[in-house]
Amino acid sequence: MKMMLSCEEACRKIASDEYAEAGRWERLQIRFHLWLCGDCRGYARQLRELGTSVRQLAHDTQPQASDIERLESDILAGLSSPDSGSDDLRRVPRP
């Protein structure tokens, strides 16, 4: 059993559910790696901040039908402006 994880292994475990499901030894390996590696520590911090932001956004905002319709009309208006280029984009089928 090796003591030090590679950056690739550590980042994979941090970004997936492996860390949450890891045993005591695996958690110790990840923490040890993060203690030594500033790059992976920064990556872990970015993932935490991203997760916090996404959860906050999902909690605070629920898109309303009127918001979606307004956004759609704004996009179509932008596509039909002379600066937008091709008019073929307006013919994309809607889901």
C-alpha positions, 0 to 999 in steps of 0.5 A: 500500500503506497503512502502518497497519492499522485495528483491525478488520483487525489483529484479524481477522488476529491471530484467524485464520491470516492472521498465521501465513501473512502475509508479511514486510510484513504481519507488520510492519504487524500488529506496528506496529499492536500497538505503537501500539494498546493495545486490540489488544495486549490483545486479542492477549494475551487470544487467546494466553492463551485458546489456552494455556489450551485447549491445556493443558486438552485435554492434561491432561484427557480426559473419561471415560464415568463423568464424562459420566454423572455430569454428565448425572445431575447436570443431570437431577437439577437439572432435576427439582428444584422450583426448576428451573422447567419439567419439559419440559426433561427430555424433550429427545431425546439425540443 
